[in-house]
Amino acid sequence: MSVNKVILVGRLGQNPEVRYTPSGAAVANFSVATNESWQDKSGQKQERTEWHKVVVWGKLAELCNQYLQKGKQVYLEGRLQTRQWQDKDNQTKYTTEIQAQTVQFLGANAGAGAGQHQSDDMGQSSMNHAPMGGGSAPMGNPFGGQNSGPHSNMGTPMGGQMGGVNNQMGGMGGHEPSFTEDDIPF
């Protein structure tokens, strides 16, 4: 058994860039920054920012393009995928990206029209609008499970209003690039 699961909460470093494949599938690319801080041996606070490349497919890519922008906070779930290509000097290059399957918009304006998006295994989409208004509108526990038990008072991450976009496409709904096991670098 193996597990390839990524969960991030961070801020967009750039606006999403959307392109379309020859078959018409939307693909969005953007970067997300996460920060960590610690104290070194001398007691000085240290901080490091890690940048993550994110790829989103289908209707979810179009929604990210519509509602996300540089600086916005986002919750992502997905998996790591490494791909390779030949550069102009015919050198093989590799990059590792997060193939996001769930995206939730976090922050004060997150619920304003963003709603919750789910796609079934057939690629059909439905849009359920999140509650509007000035109050908090939590969309449940994005980390899975129910909001009950000893930690039920934790609420939503960052304690803010959330509008969510979930893409439950079961293997990306056939919109991910195809590859063979020979393409895997290990």
Legacy VTK file of the C-alpha trace (Angstrom):
# vtk DataFile Version 3.0
C-alpha trace
ASCII
DATASET POLYDATA
POINTS 186 float
0.000 0.000 0.000
1.145 3.551 -0.637
-0.281 7.016 -0.021
0.238 10.143 -2.108
-1.726 12.904 -0.340
-0.921 16.594 0.056
-2.795 19.100 2.229
-1.772 22.765 2.169
-3.058 26.048 3.533
-1.205 28.972 2.013
-1.421 32.119 -0.088
-1.341 32.435 -3.857
1.912 33.871 -5.188
0.395 34.690 -8.575
-2.971 34.796 -10.309
-3.978 31.454 -11.844
-3.043 30.992 -15.507
-5.633 28.970 -17.437
-4.965 27.169 -20.717
-7.011 24.648 -22.642
-5.887 21.286 -23.973
-6.630 20.383 -27.615
-9.608 18.371 -26.325
-10.981 21.484 -24.574
-10.129 20.629 -20.951
-9.167 23.628 -18.814
-5.920 23.493 -16.835
-4.884 26.163 -14.314
-1.399 26.671 -12.912
-0.480 28.829 -9.929
1.924 28.869 -6.999
1.091 28.737 -3.297
3.398 29.875 -0.496
3.508 28.249 2.928
5.525 29.620 5.839
7.162 27.984 8.802
8.951 29.629 11.694
11.147 28.303 14.474
13.763 29.413 16.962
17.359 28.543 16.242
19.896 27.438 18.866
20.612 31.045 19.839
16.907 31.799 20.369
16.542 33.906 17.215
13.299 33.532 15.293
13.857 32.050 11.848
11.318 31.898 9.043
11.221 30.069 5.738
8.767 30.308 2.851
8.216 27.247 0.687
6.726 27.666 -2.804
4.523 24.949 -4.278
3.501 24.594 -7.932
-0.194 23.713 -8.230
-2.100 22.298 -11.220
-5.910 22.163 -11.335
-8.023 20.574 -14.102
-11.510 20.975 -15.595
-14.290 23.144 -14.196
-12.307 23.510 -10.978
-9.528 25.226 -12.982
-12.037 27.707 -14.408
-13.450 28.437 -10.943
-9.962 28.980 -9.522
-9.271 31.411 -12.356
-12.514 33.251 -11.617
-12.269 33.502 -7.815
-8.605 33.231 -6.811
-6.003 35.945 -7.103
-2.518 36.706 -5.840
-2.398 36.982 -2.045
-5.653 35.087 -1.380
-5.540 32.291 1.164
-6.468 28.823 -0.055
-6.830 25.279 1.283
-5.724 22.530 -1.133
-5.880 18.753 -1.161
-4.253 16.725 -3.868
-1.322 14.537 -4.771
2.272 15.008 -5.870
3.175 14.290 -9.465
6.577 14.611 -11.129
6.794 15.186 -14.851
9.707 15.547 -17.244
10.393 17.391 -20.481
13.267 18.279 -22.790
14.509 21.883 -22.677
15.835 23.826 -25.687
19.311 22.313 -25.135
17.802 18.812 -25.198
18.444 18.371 -21.462
15.897 16.366 -19.487
14.230 18.518 -16.824
11.929 17.432 -14.012
9.353 19.298 -11.956
7.162 18.148 -9.093
3.696 19.666 -8.841
0.605 19.297 -6.702
-2.335 17.991 -8.721
-5.113 19.627 -6.678
-8.382 17.737 -6.373
-9.992 19.903 -3.674
-9.708 23.672 -3.403
-11.358 25.811 -0.726
-11.183 29.582 -0.851
-10.374 30.992 2.603
-10.685 34.527 3.901
-13.253 37.295 4.313
-14.467 37.332 0.693
-14.276 33.598 0.070
-17.998 32.840 0.109
-19.031 35.752 -2.093
-20.295 33.793 -5.069
-17.654 31.101 -4.937
-19.966 28.379 -3.684
-19.021 24.751 -3.527
-18.191 22.831 -6.670
-18.316 19.081 -7.018
-17.764 16.990 -10.108
-18.856 13.393 -10.392
-16.835 10.652 -12.055
-18.442 11.464 -15.407
-17.146 15.056 -15.374
-20.644 16.490 -14.824
-20.638 19.564 -12.619
-23.100 21.104 -10.222
-22.831 24.376 -8.353
-24.246 24.892 -4.862
-23.943 28.479 -3.695
-22.615 29.100 -0.221
-24.665 31.231 2.167
-24.135 34.928 1.581
-24.042 37.627 4.197
-21.695 39.224 6.659
-21.506 36.341 9.117
-19.286 33.344 9.190
-20.362 30.552 6.862
-18.240 27.496 7.659
-18.422 24.731 5.089
-17.699 21.945 7.569
-14.416 20.357 8.447
-12.154 20.306 5.362
-9.787 17.904 7.105
-12.386 15.119 6.917
-14.787 13.638 9.414
-17.504 15.340 11.394
-17.201 18.365 13.639
-17.836 16.364 16.790
-15.828 14.847 19.563
-13.132 16.351 21.763
-11.864 18.739 19.090
-15.217 19.931 17.731
-14.662 23.459 19.021
-11.757 23.928 16.626
-14.084 25.070 13.824
-12.748 25.788 10.380
-9.075 26.441 9.648
-8.014 30.009 10.362
-11.444 30.670 11.917
-12.577 32.632 8.879
-15.426 32.495 6.443
-14.910 29.836 3.810
-16.312 29.131 0.393
-15.240 25.814 -1.008
-14.632 24.195 -4.320
-14.348 20.441 -4.246
-13.374 18.406 -7.261
-14.141 14.759 -6.590
-13.372 13.485 -10.073
-11.892 10.090 -9.227
-8.528 10.239 -10.957
-9.121 13.748 -12.317
-12.053 12.686 -14.493
-9.869 11.659 -17.394
-8.499 15.176 -17.800
-5.017 14.513 -16.491
-2.167 13.968 -18.915
-1.610 10.349 -19.824
1.700 8.661 -19.102
3.118 5.170 -18.927
5.120 3.533 -16.185
8.209 4.077 -18.359
7.738 7.828 -17.785
8.158 7.437 -14.019
11.761 8.361 -13.112
12.288 5.595 -10.507
LINES 1 187
186 0 1 2 3 4 5 6 7 8 9 10 11 12 13 14 15 16 17 18 19 20 21 22 23 24 25 26 27 28 29 30 31 32 33 34 35 36 37 38 39 40 41 42 43 44 45 46 47 48 49 50 51 52 53 54 55 56 57 58 59 60 61 62 63 64 65 66 67 68 69 70 71 72 73 74 75 76 77 78 79 80 81 82 83 84 85 86 87 88 89 90 91 92 93 94 95 96 97 98 99 100 101 102 103 104 105 106 107 108 109 110 111 112 113 114 115 116 117 118 119 120 121 122 123 124 125 126 127 128 129 130 131 132 133 134 135 136 137 138 139 140 141 142 143 144 145 146 147 148 149 150 151 152 153 154 155 156 157 158 159 160 161 162 163 164 165 166 167 168 169 170 171 172 173 174 175 176 177 178 179 180 181 182 183 184 185
